């Protein structure tokens, strides 16, 4: 019975992470750092390049993997795509960078 409950919970979690949140947009979906002239989303003071550099300097993600950047209305989500890539995974597992201050935000 516990195994069945675990499997059902895992399926719900994974399906929730696979769904695209409504207000999340892809900002950078290529390998390597975004260019310095890539514009910030509306309302952000920090560029995607600055957010990427903040995470790079913090060493919170593997430097050997590819990172993608997503954004909602307040934060960037820098996400290591090694285990999968979607806006849901980025929200759940990505490093959150404040779009106004450029600092890594605690969860």
Secondary structure, 3 states (H helix, E strand, C coil): CHHHHHHHHHHHHHHHHHCCCCCCEEEECCCCCCCCCCCCCCCCCCCHHHHHHHHHHHCCCCCCCCEEEEECCCEEEEEEHHHCCCHHHHHHHCEEEECCCCCECCC
